[in-house]
Amino acid sequence: VLEISFTLFNETPLSFQVDCCGYPLSIFFIVVNEFCERFSYYGMRAVLVLYFRYFLRWDDDLATTIYHTFVALCYLTPILGAIVADSWLGKFKTIVYLSIVYTIGQVVMAVGAIHDITDTNQDGTPDNMTFHVSVCLFLCLFLSSTAQECGINSQQKCYPLAFGVPAALMAVALIVFIAGSSMYTKAAPKHNVMLQVCKCIGFAIKNRFKHRSSAYPKREHWMDWANEKYDVFRLCSHISLSHTSKLLIAQVKMVLKVLFLYIPLPMFWALFDQQVRTYPLYTTPNTHTGGGFVVQPDQMQTVNPILILVMVPIVDSVVYPLIKKCGLNFTPLKRMTVGMFLAGLAFVAAALVQIQIDDTLPKFPSHSEAQVKFLNMENNPLSVSVDGTPFDIQAFQSSGNYLNLNTETATVAMNGSEFMLSLIKGRRQTVLLDSTGILESVNIDESAYCLSGCRFVNGFGTVLNVTGAKDLGAITPKNFSDYGLVPQGKATFTILNGEGQTCNYSITLGFGSSYTLIIPSIFSFGPDCWTTIQQVEDIKPNTIHMAWQIPQYFLMTVGEVVFSVTGLEFSYSQAPSNMKSVLQAGWLFTVAVGNIIVLIVAEAGQLPEQWAEYVLFASLLVCVCIIFSIMAYFYTYIDPAEIEAKFTEQNPEDKEEKKKGLELGNMSSLAAEKPEQTKQTKI
């Protein structure tokens, strides 16, 4: 809601001038405030999808829906903020009051991300999300955010810190803005420009509808049907029509001319805002290093602001001048067209990378099939047949890749006996076998494989406790532990029995890899205890480096620089002097509509492959880009100041009326000063 309030506030003159480096000192308070507020918003938004997916445990569809709904509302509410600022509270109070709400919301997010508050079973996830949120809201009233630890009972991604830093910066933004209070001119609320524009447009449409009959002559522009609203001015001011009324209609025409060009723009934002949601979500398993530096999915998003800082001066000082020297008329609308096309290319590049990622990822079961893998807990090979398909499993090893089955039950035959195995479609199952038959069957959700991790199978005769890189707790004989998500690299576990004997086991986990570690029946504690533990690879390490995302970030960033910066510059150059906030509202509205388009297309499309969704959005943007280029071709650039100047000068008839009025006024003054002479004259 603050966005347009700041736009309006920045147009307000300052109460007194204190220069610093050639600028009023108050400018620096506003710039610092805006910097901290933008950092707070984008910093929180960068990890929001990952927070939804891996903390709240929402699926991809729900995380996507909530995220884009949130962003759409963020860009719709500034219109409400402008109305509140101009009609009720004023700009300064609107910014201060809503900044307080903003800060409280950020603090609630930070405290709410502390999973240990209601994590009684210490599994890294709040036991009851509703109760968890209620407790966090209560704590926010009495405690400051103390989320410096990333986990007390269980370590995981430090979302409290990720949300806490933006919350702190938002508080700084509020304090800095209030500190410069004495340097601002706090104008009282007068009139709302957007409401005036909406009323003028509404009356013109209503009046045109009333006079839709062919008996009424057509007018040059449909906004000319708003002239009748100002008949009262003609009666009161003795002129043909108030030039102020004509000026308002002319200004609305200029605004509508630009807003018409905004119609295709939401498609660009539909692609642009997906880089915050889609890139981290579908490249989380591809975290990789470069020269020993670990790159996380949310960290890759820093590429965009870094490239913006680099590309803005390069494009403005090098690219545009070179194009001009080549004799090309690279108008603002042509630049915006190129920016949209580059965004489409970015998604084509993303689709190509996604195809490579899909080739390296495991094939998880669809909703109509189940996958199953068998582990041999015997010290000798087992011959097994599943629904008539025979295979051998070596001692303390797995059956290999997961078997795809389309039935709800499977017949497992071994050693002359048959066993019925229940299957759950859409899930992976791991089954323990020995010479007596099926020992244990465990269902594994696909989300368990999003990060590097491992689990243990206890084939030993007693209860074992596994701690270390991840506390997996006590494991009973012939049973599994839960999957423990641990950082990539070397992980060391300590195996402890009831007699206090320990065994240290180390494993090097690749990026996105998952392992099942079998503690066999021949396991024994001692110096070489780790040698008997067997590794079964469930998911291979990732091989696609995250640096392959840089080309798509580069294309998207250059497209943003060419499109967004030029679009705002073009809008302001074509806008009336007092209606820049209206176009700012329209610009933000296109961002909101873009996020709504993502929701509609993603839900209606239901494409099975992510790369196909990238291609779909790229194709839609190219089509829209062609439409926008045609609209831009027929657009005629104007000079708003020149048009407004025509209405500030009165026409000759108005001047004559004003002259007569002044003469009558002078005669009245003379009559008041010399009543006797006037009376004699009248006689």
Protein Blocks (a to p, Z undefined) as FASTA:
>chain_A
ZZmmmmmmmmpccfbdcdeehiafklmmmmmmmmmmmmmmmmmmmmmmmmmmmmnopafk
lmmmmmmmmmmmmmmmmmmmmmmmmmmnommlmmmmmmmmmmmmmmmmmmmmmmklmmmn
onopafblmlmmmmmmmmmmmpccfklbgbfkbgcddfklmmmmmmmmmmmmmmmmmmmm
mmpccdddfbdfklmmmmmmmmmmmmmmmmmpfkbccdfblklmmmmmmmmmmmmnopab
dfklmmmmmmmmmmmmmmmmmmmmmmmmmmmmmmmmmmmmmmmmmgcceehiacdfklmm
mmmmmmmmmmmmmmmmmmmmmmmmnopacdfklmmmmmmmmmmmmmmmmmmmmmmmmmmp
ccdddfkbccdddddfbfbdcdddeehiacdddehiaebjadddfbfbdcddeehiacdd
dddehiacdddddfkbcfbdcdddfklmmpgcdddddfbfbdcddehjbcgbjadehiac
ddddddedjdddddddfkopacdddddddehiacdddddfkbccdfklmmmpccddfbdc
dfbdfklmmmmmmmmmmmmmmmmmmmmmmmmmmpcfklmmmmmmmmmmmmmmmmmmmmmm
mmmnopabfklmmmmmmmmmmmmmmmmmmmmmmpccddfklmmmmmmpccfklmmmmmmm
mmmmmmmmmmmmmmmlmmmmmZZ
